[in-house]
C-alpha cells in the first residue's frame, strides 16, 4: 500500500515526493545523468569540448543535475566496484546500459576520478571544465577543484585513489567501524536527552530556550539513521519513568526519522520532521504532575487542561525569532498530530467496519501521530504497565484504528519488523495481512 501513497499539491511545496514515487523519480534522474556523462566522456575522445556539438548535451546535463540538487539539497555521485551510488542510493541501470556504465567507470578511474559532489547548482561552463579532464589531449589527472586553468567552483572531484584506500581500510576493520558508529549514535542520543531536559525545564519556568540549538542533533540523527536505521531503533527502548516526557519526545523523533526514511523522505525533509517531532509534546511539561500521572478517567476541567498543552507548544514556537514557512509548518503539524485521521463506523457489536477520513492531514502529522502513540503505549506509566510491541500495535490497528492513516500504519508495522498476528482474531488477521 505504501507504494501508492501520494501527497497533494499544496503539501508538495514543503514535503516533495516520497516513498516509491520519489525514489523512482530520483532513479530516473540518476540514470539520465549517467547517460549524459557517458555521452560527453565518449564524445570528448573525438571532439574538443569547445566544439558546438557539446552545447546541447551540456545544457541537458546541467538541467538534470540541478533538478537532483533541488530535490535532495546535494548531489554526491560515487563509483563503487561496478556500480554508481547517488547520495547513498544504488543507481539501478538496465541491461542495455551496463556496458556504458562500465565504460564510464573505467574512464573515470583512469583519470583518478572516484565521483563528484555538488551542493549548489552547476553551470554549463563548470561541466565543460569537468569534461576537459577526460579529453584525449589531457594527460594529467585532476585535483579536487579540477584542472589547472579550468577550475571547478561548486563541484568537487573525489579522488578514486583515496576512495579505494578508504574502502580497503574499512574492509580491514569492519568491526571497529561498526562499534565506533554505534558508540557515536549513543552519544548523540544522550546529548538529545540532555538538551530536552534543559529545554523542558525552561518551558516550565516560562522562559523557553531557543530550540534551534537542537537542529545539529536532529541532523546527526538523520545522518546516522539514513545509512544504518537499526542503530537508533534499539535505543528507543531506553526509558525512565521519572523522565517520561524527555525520553518520549526523543524516541518519537528518532522513530519518525527512521519511519520517514522508509517512506522515502529526503534528508532535508527528515531533518524538518525530526525537528518538529522533538518538540511535539513540549506543552505537556506544564501540566501538574498529579494530572499527568493520574489513574482513571479525567474530569472535564482536566481534559481541558490537557487539550491546552498543544497551544503552549505552539506559543513556544511563535516566541522564537523570525517567522517563515518552516515555522508555519511546525505550528500546523503540532496541532494536526493530535487530530484523529477519521471517524470509525462500527457494527452492532462495536467492531470497526470502516474508517471515514475526516480531513486531509499533513504527512508529518500522520507520521508523528503513529510514532507518538506507539511509544506511549510501550512505555510504563504510573497508572499502567507498558504494553508489549505486539499488543501495542494490535491496539493501534483495532481499538485506536480511527486515529491513524491505515496505509502508513501498515508500513510502520513493517518498519518495526512486528506483525501483531498472534493476538488478533482470525478476521483481524486477514485485515492486517491485506493491509501489509
C-alpha positions as CSV (number, residue, x, y, z in Angstrom):
1,X,0.0,0.0,0.0
2,X,2.9,2.4,0.7
3,X,3.8,2.3,-3.0
4,X,0.5,4.1,-3.8
5,X,0.9,6.9,-1.3
6,X,0.5,10.4,-2.7
7,X,0.9,14.0,-1.4
8,X,-1.4,16.7,-2.5
9,X,-0.2,19.7,-4.4
10,X,-0.1,22.1,-1.5
11,X,1.9,19.7,0.6
12,X,4.5,19.1,-2.2
13,X,6.0,22.6,-1.7
14,X,7.1,21.6,1.8
15,X,7.5,17.8,1.5
16,X,8.2,16.9,-2.1
17,X,7.5,13.4,-3.3
18,X,8.1,10.5,-1.0
19,X,8.1,6.7,-0.9
20,X,8.4,4.8,-4.1
21,X,7.3,7.7,-6.3
22,X,10.2,9.8,-5.0
23,X,12.7,7.0,-5.4
24,X,11.6,6.3,-9.0
25,X,11.9,9.9,-10.0
26,X,15.4,10.1,-8.4
27,X,16.3,6.8,-10.1
28,X,15.2,8.2,-13.5
29,X,17.1,11.4,-13.0
30,X,20.2,9.4,-11.9
31,X,20.1,7.2,-15.0
32,X,19.7,10.2,-17.2
33,X,22.7,11.9,-15.6
34,X,24.9,8.8,-16.1
35,X,23.7,8.6,-19.7
36,X,24.6,12.2,-20.2
37,X,28.0,11.8,-18.6
38,X,28.7,8.7,-20.7
39,X,27.9,10.6,-24.0
40,X,30.1,13.6,-23.0
41,X,33.1,11.5,-21.9
42,X,32.8,9.4,-25.1
43,X,32.5,12.4,-27.3
44,X,35.5,14.2,-25.8
45,X,37.7,11.5,-27.2
46,X,36.8,12.7,-30.7
47,X,36.0,16.4,-30.3
48,X,37.3,19.4,-28.5
49,X,35.0,20.3,-25.6
50,X,34.7,23.8,-27.0
51,X,33.0,22.3,-30.1
52,X,29.4,23.3,-30.6
53,X,28.4,19.7,-30.6
54,X,28.7,19.8,-26.8
55,X,26.3,22.8,-26.3
56,X,23.0,20.9,-26.1
57,X,24.2,17.8,-24.1
58,X,25.9,20.2,-21.6
59,X,22.6,22.1,-21.1
60,X,20.6,18.9,-20.7
61,X,23.1,17.5,-18.1
62,X,23.0,20.8,-16.3
63,X,19.2,20.7,-16.0
64,X,19.3,17.1,-14.7
65,X,22.0,17.8,-12.1
66,X,20.2,20.9,-10.8
67,X,16.9,19.0,-10.6
68,X,18.6,16.5,-8.3
69,X,20.2,19.2,-6.2
70,X,16.8,20.9,-6.0
71,X,15.2,17.7,-4.7
72,X,18.0,16.4,-2.5
73,X,19.8,19.5,-1.4
74,X,23.0,18.0,-2.7
75,X,24.5,15.6,-5.2
76,X,27.1,13.0,-4.3
77,X,27.9,10.6,-7.1
78,X,30.3,7.8,-6.3
79,X,31.6,4.8,-8.3
80,X,31.9,1.7,-6.2
81,X,33.1,-1.5,-7.8
82,X,30.8,-1.9,-10.9
83,X,28.1,0.5,-9.7
84,X,27.3,4.1,-9.1
85,X,25.7,5.4,-6.0
86,X,23.8,8.7,-5.8
87,X,23.5,10.1,-2.2
88,X,24.0,6.6,-0.9
89,X,21.3,5.1,-3.2
90,X,22.3,2.4,-5.7
91,X,21.6,3.6,-9.2
92,X,19.8,0.7,-11.0
93,X,20.5,0.5,-14.7
94,X,19.0,-1.8,-17.3
95,X,21.0,-4.5,-19.2
96,X,21.4,-2.3,-22.2
97,X,23.2,0.4,-20.2
98,X,25.6,-1.9,-18.2
99,X,28.4,-1.6,-20.7
100,X,28.0,2.1,-20.9
101,X,28.3,2.3,-17.1
102,X,31.4,0.1,-17.1
103,X,33.0,2.3,-19.8
104,X,32.3,5.5,-17.7
105,X,33.7,3.9,-14.6
106,X,36.8,2.8,-16.4
107,X,37.4,6.3,-17.9
108,X,36.9,8.0,-14.5
109,X,39.3,5.7,-12.7
110,X,41.9,6.1,-15.5
111,X,41.8,9.8,-14.5
112,X,41.7,9.0,-10.8
113,X,38.1,10.3,-10.5
114,X,36.0,8.4,-8.0
115,X,33.0,10.7,-8.1
116,X,31.7,14.2,-7.8
117,X,30.0,16.3,-5.1
118,X,27.8,19.3,-5.5
119,X,25.7,21.3,-3.0
120,X,24.9,24.3,-5.3
121,X,23.5,24.5,-8.8
122,X,26.1,23.8,-11.6
123,X,26.8,25.9,-14.7
124,X,27.5,24.6,-18.2
125,X,31.0,26.1,-18.0
126,X,31.8,24.1,-14.9
127,X,30.5,21.0,-16.5
128,X,32.7,21.7,-19.6
129,X,35.7,22.1,-17.3
130,X,34.9,18.8,-15.8
131,X,34.6,17.1,-19.2
132,X,38.1,18.5,-20.1
133,X,39.5,16.1,-17.6
134,X,38.7,13.2,-20.0
135,X,39.9,14.9,-23.1
136,X,42.2,12.9,-25.4
137,X,44.7,15.7,-25.2
138,X,44.7,15.7,-21.4
139,X,47.5,13.6,-19.8
140,X,47.4,14.9,-16.2
141,X,44.9,13.9,-13.6
142,X,42.6,16.4,-11.9
143,X,42.7,17.7,-8.4
144,X,39.7,18.1,-6.2
145,X,39.0,21.5,-7.8
146,X,39.7,20.4,-11.4
147,X,42.5,21.0,-13.8
148,X,45.0,23.9,-13.8
149,X,43.4,26.8,-15.7
150,X,40.0,25.0,-15.7
151,X,39.0,25.1,-12.1
152,X,35.7,23.9,-10.7
153,X,33.7,26.3,-8.4
154,X,30.7,24.4,-6.9
155,X,31.8,20.9,-8.0
156,X,34.3,18.8,-6.1
157,X,36.1,15.8,-7.5
158,X,36.6,12.8,-5.3
159,X,39.9,11.1,-6.0
160,X,39.5,7.4,-6.8
161,X,42.8,6.5,-5.2
162,X,41.6,8.0,-1.8
163,X,38.2,6.3,-2.0
164,X,39.9,3.0,-2.8
165,X,42.3,3.4,0.1
166,X,39.4,4.2,2.5
167,X,37.4,1.2,1.3
168,X,40.3,-1.1,1.8
169,X,40.8,0.3,5.3
170,X,37.1,-0.3,6.1
171,X,37.3,-3.8,4.8
172,X,40.3,-4.5,7.1
173,X,38.5,-3.2,10.2
174,X,34.7,-3.6,9.8
175,X,34.1,-4.5,13.4
176,X,35.8,-1.3,14.7
177,X,33.9,0.9,12.3
178,X,30.6,-0.7,13.5
179,X,31.4,-0.2,17.1
180,X,32.5,3.4,16.6
181,X,29.4,4.3,14.7
182,X,27.1,2.7,17.3
183,X,29.1,4.5,20.1
184,X,28.6,7.8,18.3
185,X,24.9,7.1,17.9
186,X,24.6,6.5,21.7
187,X,26.5,9.8,22.3
188,X,24.0,11.7,20.0
189,X,21.1,10.1,21.8
190,X,22.5,11.1,25.2
191,X,23.0,14.7,24.0
192,X,19.4,14.9,22.8
193,X,18.1,13.7,26.1
194,X,20.2,16.2,28.0
195,X,19.1,19.0,25.7
196,X,15.4,18.1,26.1
197,X,15.8,18.0,29.9
198,X,17.1,21.6,29.8
199,X,14.5,22.7,27.3
200,X,11.5,21.4,29.2
201,X,12.9,23.0,32.4
202,X,13.0,26.3,30.6
203,X,9.4,25.8,29.4
204,X,8.2,25.1,32.9
205,X,9.9,28.3,34.0
206,X,8.0,30.2,31.3
207,X,11.2,31.2,29.5
208,X,11.9,28.6,26.8
209,X,15.4,28.5,25.4
210,X,16.0,28.6,21.7
211,X,15.1,25.2,20.1
212,X,17.3,25.9,17.1
213,X,20.2,24.6,19.1
214,X,18.7,21.1,18.5
215,X,19.0,21.3,14.7
216,X,22.5,19.9,14.8
217,X,21.4,17.0,17.0
218,X,18.5,16.2,14.6
219,X,20.9,16.4,11.6
220,X,23.1,13.8,13.4
221,X,20.1,11.6,13.9
222,X,19.3,11.8,10.2
223,X,22.9,11.2,9.0
224,X,23.3,8.1,11.2
225,X,19.9,6.5,10.7
226,X,19.9,7.2,6.9
227,X,22.7,4.8,6.4
228,X,22.1,2.4,9.3
229,X,18.5,2.6,10.5
230,X,18.8,-0.2,13.1
231,X,21.3,1.8,15.2
232,X,18.6,4.1,16.7
233,X,15.5,1.8,16.8
234,X,17.1,-0.3,19.6
235,X,17.7,2.9,21.6
236,X,14.0,3.9,21.7
237,X,13.5,1.1,24.3
238,X,15.6,3.1,26.8
239,X,13.1,4.9,29.1
240,X,13.0,6.2,32.6
241,X,9.5,6.6,34.1
242,X,10.5,9.8,36.0
243,X,11.7,11.4,32.8
244,X,9.0,10.0,30.6
245,X,8.3,13.2,28.6
246,X,12.0,13.7,27.8
247,X,12.6,10.2,26.6
248,X,9.2,10.1,24.9
249,X,10.0,13.1,22.7
250,X,13.5,11.9,21.8
251,X,12.2,8.4,21.0
252,X,9.3,9.8,18.8
253,X,11.7,12.0,16.9
254,X,14.0,9.0,16.2
255,X,11.2,6.7,15.1
256,X,9.8,9.5,12.9
257,X,13.2,9.8,11.1
258,X,13.5,6.0,10.6
259,X,9.9,5.7,9.5
260,X,10.2,8.8,7.2
261,X,13.4,7.3,5.6
262,X,11.4,4.1,4.9
263,X,8.8,6.2,3.2
264,X,11.5,7.8,1.0
265,X,11.7,11.3,2.5
266,X,14.9,13.2,1.7
267,X,17.4,14.2,4.3
268,X,16.2,17.8,4.5
269,X,12.6,16.6,4.9
270,X,13.7,14.1,7.6
271,X,15.5,16.9,9.4
272,X,12.3,19.0,9.4
273,X,10.2,16.1,10.5
274,X,12.6,15.1,13.3
275,X,12.9,18.7,14.5
276,X,9.1,19.1,14.7
277,X,8.7,15.7,16.5
278,X,11.4,16.5,19.1
279,X,9.2,19.3,20.5
280,X,5.7,17.9,19.6
281,X,4.6,17.4,23.2
282,X,6.6,20.1,25.0
283,X,3.5,21.8,26.3
284,X,2.6,18.7,28.3
285,X,5.5,19.6,30.7
286,X,3.4,22.5,32.1
287,X,0.7,20.1,33.4
288,X,0.7,19.4,37.1
289,X,2.4,16.1,37.9
290,X,-0.6,14.6,39.6
291,X,-2.6,15.2,36.3
292,X,0.0,13.6,34.0
293,X,0.2,10.5,36.3
294,X,-3.5,10.3,37.3
295,X,-5.1,6.9,37.4
296,X,-8.6,6.6,36.0
297,X,-10.7,9.0,33.9
298,X,-10.1,12.7,33.7
299,X,-12.6,15.3,34.7
300,X,-13.9,17.9,32.2
301,X,-11.6,20.5,33.6
302,X,-8.6,18.2,33.4
303,X,-9.4,17.3,29.8
304,X,-9.5,21.0,29.0
305,X,-6.1,21.4,30.6
306,X,-4.6,18.6,28.6
307,X,-6.2,19.9,25.4
308,X,-4.5,23.3,26.0
309,X,-1.0,21.7,26.0
310,X,-0.6,21.9,22.2
311,X,-1.3,25.6,22.4
312,X,1.6,26.0,24.8
313,X,3.8,24.1,22.4
314,X,2.7,26.5,19.6
315,X,3.2,29.5,21.8
316,X,6.8,28.5,22.3
317,X,7.3,28.1,18.6
318,X,5.9,31.6,17.9
319,X,8.1,33.1,20.7
320,X,11.2,32.2,18.7
321,X,12.9,34.8,16.5
322,X,11.8,35.1,12.9
323,X,8.7,33.6,11.1
324,X,9.0,31.5,8.0
325,X,7.1,28.8,6.1
326,X,9.0,26.3,8.2
327,X,7.6,27.9,11.3
328,X,4.1,27.7,9.9
329,X,4.7,24.0,9.1
330,X,5.8,23.4,12.7
331,X,2.7,25.2,14.1
332,X,0.3,23.3,11.8
333,X,1.9,19.9,12.5
334,X,1.9,20.4,16.3
335,X,-1.9,20.9,16.1
336,X,-2.7,18.3,13.5
337,X,-0.9,15.3,15.0
338,X,-3.5,15.3,17.8
339,X,-6.4,15.1,15.3
340,X,-7.9,11.7,14.5
341,X,-7.4,10.5,11.0
342,X,-11.1,9.6,10.6
343,X,-14.4,8.6,12.1
344,X,-14.9,4.9,12.9
345,X,-18.1,3.2,11.5
346,X,-19.0,0.3,13.9
347,X,-21.3,-2.6,13.6
348,X,-23.9,-3.7,16.2
349,X,-21.2,-5.4,18.2
350,X,-19.0,-2.3,18.3
351,X,-16.4,-3.6,15.8
352,X,-14.9,-1.1,13.4
353,X,-16.2,-1.8,9.9
354,X,-14.6,1.1,8.1
355,X,-12.9,4.5,8.7
356,X,-14.1,7.6,7.0
357,X,-11.3,10.2,6.7
358,X,-12.1,13.5,8.4
359,X,-9.7,15.8,6.8
360,X,-6.6,16.0,4.6
361,X,-4.0,15.9,7.3
362,X,-0.3,16.6,6.6
363,X,2.1,13.7,6.2
364,X,4.3,14.9,9.0
365,X,1.3,15.0,11.4
366,X,0.3,11.4,10.3
367,X,3.8,10.1,10.9
368,X,4.2,11.8,14.3
369,X,0.7,10.5,15.4
370,X,1.7,6.9,14.8
371,X,5.1,7.1,16.4
372,X,3.7,9.1,19.4
373,X,1.0,6.5,20.1
374,X,3.4,3.6,19.8
375,X,6.0,5.0,22.1
376,X,3.3,6.0,24.7
377,X,1.7,2.5,24.6
378,X,5.1,0.7,25.0
379,X,6.1,3.0,27.9
380,X,5.4,2.2,31.6
381,X,3.2,4.8,33.3
382,X,2.2,5.2,37.0
383,X,-1.3,4.1,36.1
384,X,-0.4,1.0,34.0
385,X,2.4,-1.3,32.9
386,X,4.0,-0.9,29.4
387,X,2.3,-2.9,26.6
388,X,4.5,-5.2,24.6
389,X,5.1,-4.2,20.9
390,X,2.7,-6.7,19.5
391,X,-0.1,-5.7,21.9
392,X,0.5,-2.0,21.3
393,X,0.3,-2.5,17.5
394,X,-2.8,-4.6,17.9
395,X,-4.5,-1.9,19.9
396,X,-3.5,0.7,17.3
397,X,-4.8,-1.5,14.5
398,X,-8.1,-2.3,16.2
399,X,-9.3,-0.1,19.1
400,X,-7.4,3.0,18.0
401,X,-7.6,2.5,14.3
402,X,-9.5,5.7,13.5
403,X,-6.6,7.8,14.8
404,X,-4.1,6.8,12.1
405,X,-3.7,6.6,8.3
406,X,-4.2,2.9,7.7
407,X,-1.6,2.8,4.9
408,X,1.0,4.5,7.0
409,X,0.3,2.3,10.0
410,X,0.8,-0.8,7.8
411,X,4.2,0.5,6.7
412,X,5.1,1.3,10.3
413,X,4.4,-2.3,11.3
414,X,6.8,-3.4,8.6
415,X,9.5,-0.9,9.7
416,X,9.3,-2.1,13.3
417,X,9.5,-5.7,12.0
418,X,6.5,-6.5,14.1
419,X,3.2,-8.0,12.9
420,X,0.7,-8.4,15.8
421,X,-0.8,-11.6,14.3
422,X,-0.6,-13.7,17.4
423,X,-3.0,-11.5,19.4
424,X,-5.5,-10.8,16.6
425,X,-8.7,-12.6,15.8
426,X,-8.9,-14.6,12.6
427,X,-10.9,-11.7,10.9
428,X,-8.5,-9.1,12.2
429,X,-5.5,-11.1,11.0
430,X,-7.0,-11.1,7.5
431,X,-7.4,-7.3,7.7
432,X,-3.9,-6.8,9.0
433,X,-2.2,-9.0,6.4
434,X,-4.1,-7.5,3.5
435,X,-3.1,-4.0,4.8
436,X,0.5,-5.0,4.8
